[in-house]
């Protein structure tokens, strides 16, 4: 939820890097009516691989015709390459360097009990489809949604203490709702969701945990509904004090009654998400760094004059939003000014060229010398786009004894949790 993300998407993973053990139990077979998702693992690759260490025996067929191509022994790796004569086809290269005939895509399934299909060195449940085009190879994991959620919850929520499990359950319901609501959004590319923050971070079998599977089983088939429809279940790392209206974060978003500001105040001057490492933050830019950053980021949102970036004479917050965030940032130059709308602020006022500003909840202190900005300091709160469920807030609420249903209906007012399969 991100997330967050270049596009208006859900995912902002928690800050810790996870090392998650293999689940202690094998999950039950797919529930009757359980949907399948197509997850885009990679797009535009010059090559890919199937099989390898920790993988079972794999059966390969041509995707279009279903004709058998061959079997890959357990632990053996085959390379997939676009066909040099026809980029719409591909070939598999075996360890002895022999190649299959040109194929219109392949489907790969595991046939060894309690083992998995391996693609590009990573294990996945379900099956792998690979197709070729002029842009390169596209690798897709076709997987049931509950298995998908088991590979999403750990990187998105992290390992949690026993008194925080309600937050893990909440994440499972939110991730399932987001996936089903956005199913088919990337049909033009041949899949339903990216495996990164453009949708939700999905890392396959390697990150699955018993804790995540417990949450998946306990909430199986449950989604958030509003007016009999699955909702847009956005989530983010840390709201800082209050969540945001959806249109505050995403320029093209329409108003949704359940995506409105919700206070994270727990009384006594504390907030449920104040346990987050990004609850409060500070960033600063000296004059040269500010010019360098804006020279790279401003052209993406507004054309610059032919003589490049003029002397910067002021930076200020010219409008705040309903939730108290920056709704517009004004950058003043020697000859005129530029006004940056709230949804673009994090991408324009970057701390570093490769890092978004943590949030749009900040206050500025500006220092000038002879009418030119020499230093800008942003004191801010929270991390992510602030729409929907605050992940660290959910953890804090779980510690306070709230169950996952209460957590979810608080962050998504007016919604109901329903089991749809």
C-alpha positions in Angstrom: 0.0 0.0 0.0 4.0 0.8 -0.5 2.0 1.4 -2.1 4.4 4.9 -1.2 4.6 4.3 -4.7 4.9 6.0 -8.0 1.3 5.0 -8.8 -1.7 5.3 -6.4 -1.0 2.0 -4.8 -1.1 0.3 -1.5 2.0 -0.9 -0.1 4.7 0.7 2.1 6.6 -2.1 3.8 7.7 -1.7 7.4 11.3 -0.5 7.8 12.9 -3.7 9.0 14.4 -6.3 6.6 12.9 -9.6 7.5 14.5 -13.0 7.7 11.5 -15.3 7.9 11.6 -19.1 8.6 9.9 -21.7 6.5 6.3 -22.3 7.7 6.0 -25.2 10.1 2.8 -26.5 8.5 1.8 -27.2 4.9 -1.3 -25.1 4.1 -4.6 -26.8 3.4 -5.8 -27.1 -0.2 -7.5 -24.2 -1.8 -11.0 -23.4 -0.5 -13.9 -24.0 -2.9 -14.3 -20.9 -5.0 -11.0 -19.4 -4.0 -9.8 -17.0 -6.7 -6.5 -17.3 -8.5 -4.2 -14.4 -9.2 -1.6 -13.7 -11.8 1.4 -12.0 -10.2 3.9 -10.2 -12.4 7.3 -11.2 -10.9 9.4 -9.6 -13.7 8.8 -7.7 -16.9 11.3 -7.0 -19.7 14.0 -9.5 -18.7 16.7 -10.4 -21.2 16.7 -14.0 -19.7 15.1 -16.0 -16.9 15.6 -19.4 -15.2 13.3 -22.2 -14.0 14.4 -24.9 -11.6 17.4 -25.0 -9.4 18.4 -25.7 -5.8 15.5 -26.4 -3.4 13.1 -27.0 -6.3 11.2 -30.1 -7.1 10.9 -31.9 -10.5 9.2 -29.5 -12.9 6.9 -30.3 -15.8 7.1 -27.8 -18.7 4.4 -27.3 -21.4 3.8 -24.8 -24.1 1.5 -22.2 -22.8 -0.6 -21.8 -26.0 -1.1 -25.4 -27.0 -0.6 -27.3 -23.7 1.8 -29.6 -25.5 4.5 -31.2 -23.3 8.0 -29.7 -23.6 9.8 -31.8 -21.1 10.6 -32.4 -17.4 13.3 -30.6 -15.4 14.8 -32.9 -12.8 14.7 -31.7 -9.2 17.5 -29.2 -8.4 18.4 -28.7 -12.1 18.2 -25.2 -13.7 17.1 -24.4 -17.3 17.6 -20.9 -18.8 14.9 -19.2 -20.8 15.8 -16.9 -23.6 13.9 -14.9 -26.2 14.2 -16.5 -29.7 16.7 -14.6 -31.7 14.6 -14.9 -34.9 11.2 -14.2 -33.4 11.0 -12.2 -30.1 7.4 -13.3 -29.6 8.7 -16.8 -29.0 11.2 -18.2 -26.5 13.6 -21.2 -26.1 14.8 -23.1 -23.1 18.5 -23.9 -22.8 19.4 -27.1 -20.9 22.6 -27.6 -18.8 24.2 -29.4 -21.8 23.5 -26.3 -23.9 21.0 -28.0 -26.1 17.9 -25.8 -26.9 14.2 -26.6 -27.3 12.3 -25.5 -30.4 10.9 -22.0 -30.4 7.8 -21.8 -28.2 4.9 -19.4 -27.7 5.4 -19.1 -24.0 5.7 -21.8 -21.3 3.8 -23.0 -18.3 5.9 -24.6 -15.5 4.4 -26.7 -12.6 6.1 -28.6 -9.7 5.3 -32.3 -9.6 7.2 -33.2 -6.4 5.3 -33.5 -3.2 6.0 -30.7 -0.7 8.4 -28.9 -3.1 7.9 -25.8 -5.2 8.4 -24.4 -8.6 11.5 -22.2 -8.7 11.8 -19.1 -11.0 14.8 -16.9 -11.1 16.1 -18.6 -7.9 13.0 -18.0 -5.8 10.4 -20.6 -4.8 6.7 -20.1 -5.5 3.5 -22.0 -5.0 1.2 -22.5 -8.0 2.7 -22.4 -11.4 5.0 -20.1 -13.5 4.1 -18.8 -16.9 6.8 -17.1 -19.1 6.1 -15.3 -22.4 8.3 -13.3 -24.7 7.9 -10.0 -26.6 10.0 -7.3 -28.1 10.5 -5.9 -24.6 11.9 -9.1 -23.2 10.5 -11.9 -21.0 7.6 -11.5 -18.6 7.5 -14.0 -15.7 4.1 -14.6 -14.0 3.2 -16.6 -10.9 -0.4 -18.0 -11.1 -1.3 -18.7 -7.5 -4.4 -19.0 -5.3 -5.1 -15.8 -3.4 -4.6 -17.3 0.1 -1.1 -18.6 -0.9 -0.4 -15.1 -2.3 -1.4 -13.4 0.9 0.9 -15.8 2.9 3.8 -14.4 0.8 2.6 -10.8 1.2 1.9 -10.4 4.9 5.5 -11.1 6.2 7.3 -8.5 4.1 4.5 -6.0 4.6 3.9 -6.4 8.4 7.1 -8.1 9.7 7.3 -10.7 12.5 5.1 -9.6 15.4 4.9 -10.4 19.1 2.0 -12.4 20.5 0.2 -9.3 21.7 0.4 -7.8 18.2 -1.2 -10.6 16.2 -4.4 -8.7 15.7 -2.4 -6.4 13.4 -1.2 -9.4 11.3 -4.8 -10.6 11.0 -5.8 -7.0 9.9 -3.0 -7.0 7.3 -4.2 -10.3 5.8 -7.7 -8.9 5.3 -6.5 -5.6 3.9 -4.0 -7.3 1.5 -6.7 -9.7 0.3 -9.2 -6.9 -0.2 -6.7 -4.8 -2.1 -5.7 -7.7 -4.3 -9.3 -8.6 -5.2 -10.4 -5.0 -5.8 -7.5 -4.5 -8.2 -7.6 -7.9 -10.0 -7.2 -7.4 -13.7 -5.7 -3.9 -13.4 -2.6 -4.9 -15.4 -4.4 -7.1 -17.9 -2.6 -5.4 -20.8 0.7 -6.9 -19.4 -0.8 -10.3 -18.8 -1.1 -10.2 -15.0 -3.2 -8.9 -12.1 -0.6 -7.4 -9.8 3.1 -6.5 -9.6 5.1 -8.2 -6.9 6.5 -4.9 -5.6 5.3 -1.6 -4.1 3.3 -0.8 -7.3 0.9 -3.2 -5.7 2.0 -5.3 -2.7 5.4 -6.7 -1.9 5.2 -10.5 -2.6 8.3 -12.7 -2.1 6.9 -16.2 -2.4 7.6 -19.2 -0.2 10.9 -18.1 1.3 9.2 -15.4 3.5 6.2 -17.4 4.6 5.9 -18.0 8.3 3.6 -20.0 10.6 2.4 -16.7 12.0 1.4 -15.5 8.5 -0.4 -18.7 7.7 -2.3 -18.6 11.0 -3.5 -15.1 10.0 -4.4 -16.3 6.5 -6.4 -19.3 7.7 -8.2 -17.4 10.5 -9.4 -14.8 8.0 -9.7 -16.9 4.9 -12.0 -15.4 2.3 -12.7 -12.3 4.5 -12.6 -8.9 2.8 -13.7 -5.3 3.6 -16.9 -4.3 2.0 -18.8 -1.0 1.5 -22.2 -0.8 -0.2 -21.8 -4.5 -1.2 -18.5 -3.9 -3.0 -14.9 -4.8 -2.0 -13.2 -1.6 -1.0 -9.9 0.0 -2.1 -8.0 -1.1 0.9 -5.0 1.2 1.0 -2.4 1.0 3.7 0.8 2.7 4.7 3.6 2.5 7.3 2.9 5.3 9.8 0.2 8.1 9.8 2.0 10.2 12.5 -1.2 11.5 14.1 -4.1 11.0 11.7 -4.8 9.3 8.4 -5.5 11.2 5.2 -8.3 11.7 2.7 -7.6 9.6 -0.4 -7.6 12.7 -2.7 -4.9 14.3 -0.5 -2.4 11.6 -1.6 -3.5 10.6 -5.1 -4.2 13.3 -7.7 -6.6 11.2 -9.8 -8.5 9.6 -6.9 -12.2 10.0 -6.3 -13.6 10.6 -2.9 -14.5 7.4 -1.0 -16.5 7.7 2.3 -14.3 5.0 4.0 -11.0 6.7 3.1 -11.2 9.8 5.2 -9.1 11.2 8.1 -9.1 9.0 11.2 -7.3 10.1 14.4 -4.6 7.8 15.8 -4.8 9.6 19.2 -4.8 7.2 22.1 -5.0 9.9 24.8 -2.5 11.4 27.2 -0.5 13.0 24.4 0.3 9.7 22.8 -0.6 8.1 19.4 -1.1 4.4 18.6 1.7 4.7 15.9 4.2 6.5 18.1 6.1 3.2 18.4 7.1 3.6 14.7 10.8 4.4 14.0 9.4 7.0 11.5 6.8 8.6 13.8 8.8 11.8 13.8 11.6 12.7 11.4 13.8 15.6 10.2 15.3 16.3 6.8 17.4 19.3 5.6 18.9 20.7 2.4 21.6 23.4 2.0 21.3 25.7 -0.9 23.4 23.7 -3.4 21.7 20.4 -2.5 18.2 21.9 -2.8 19.1 23.3 -6.3 20.5 19.9 -7.4 17.4 18.0 -6.2 14.9 20.4 -7.7 16.8 20.5 -11.0 16.1 16.8 -11.3 12.6 16.6 -9.9 10.8 19.7 -11.0 10.9 18.9 -14.8 8.7 15.8 -14.1 5.8 18.0 -12.9 6.3 21.4 -14.6 8.4 22.8 -17.5 11.4 24.9 -16.5 12.5 28.0 -18.4 15.2 27.7 -21.0 17.8 29.2 -18.7 17.3 26.4 -16.2 16.7 26.7 -12.5 16.7 30.4 -11.3 17.8 31.6 -7.9 15.5 30.1 -5.2 14.2 32.9 -3.0 11.6 31.1 -0.9 10.1 27.7 -0.2 6.8 27.6 1.8 3.6 25.6 2.5 0.9 27.6 0.7 -2.0 25.3 1.5 -2.7 22.5 4.0 -5.2 19.7 3.7 -8.2 18.6 5.8 -5.9 16.2 7.7 -3.3 18.9 8.3 -0.8 17.8 5.6 0.9 19.9 2.9 -1.7 20.4 0.2 0.5 22.7 -1.9 4.2 23.7 -1.8 5.3 27.0 -3.2 8.8 27.5 -4.6 9.6 31.1 -5.4 12.3 32.1 -7.9 13.7 35.5 -9.0 11.1 35.7 -11.7 7.9 33.9 -10.6 7.0 30.9 -8.6 5.9 27.2 -9.0 3.2 25.6 -7.0 3.5 21.9 -6.4 0.2 20.0 -5.6 0.2 17.8 -2.5 0.3 14.4 -4.3 3.6 15.5 -6.0 5.4 17.0 -3.0 7.1 13.9 -1.8 8.6 13.2 -5.3 9.7 16.8 -5.8 11.2 17.7 -2.3 13.3 14.6 -2.0 15.9 14.2 0.7 18.1 12.3 -1.9 17.7 11.8 -5.6 16.6 8.1 -5.1 14.4 8.6 -2.0 10.9 10.1 -1.5 10.2 12.4 1.3 8.8 10.3 4.1 5.4 12.0 4.2 3.6 15.3 3.4 3.0 16.0 7.1 5.8 18.5 7.8 6.6 22.1 8.7 9.4 24.1 7.1 12.1 26.3 8.4 13.8 28.4 5.7 17.1 30.3 6.1 18.1 33.0 3.5 21.1 35.1 2.8 20.9 38.1 0.5 17.4 37.0 -0.6 18.5 33.5 -1.6 17.5 30.3 0.2 20.6 28.8 1.9 19.0 26.1 4.0 15.6 24.4 4.3 14.6 22.1 7.2 11.5 19.9 7.2 10.3 18.6 10.6 7.8 15.8 9.8 5.6 13.0 11.0 4.8 9.6 9.7 5.9 7.5 6.7 3.9 6.8 3.5 0.8 8.3 1.8 -1.2 8.1 5.0 -4.4 6.7 3.4 -6.3 3.8 4.9 -4.8 1.5 7.5 -1.7 2.8 9.5 0.4 -0.4 9.9 2.2 0.9 13.0 -1.1 2.2 14.4 -2.6 -1.2 13.9 0.3 -2.7 15.9 -0.2 -0.2 18.7 -4.0 -0.9 18.7 -3.3 -4.6 18.9 -1.1 -4.0 21.9 -3.9 -2.1 23.5 -6.2 -5.1 23.1 -8.2 -4.2 20.0 -9.1 -7.1 17.8 -8.5 -7.1 14.0 -12.2 -6.3 13.2 -12.2 -3.3 15.4 -8.9 -2.1 14.0 -10.1 -2.4 10.4 -13.5 -0.8 10.9 -11.8 2.1 12.7 -9.4 2.8 9.8 -12.1 2.2 7.2 -15.2 3.8 8.7 -18.5 2.5 7.6 -17.1 -0.8 6.2 -18.0 -4.4 7.1 -15.9 -7.5 7.1 -17.5 -10.3 5.0 -16.5 -13.7 4.0 -17.0 -14.0 0.2 -15.7 -17.6 -0.4 
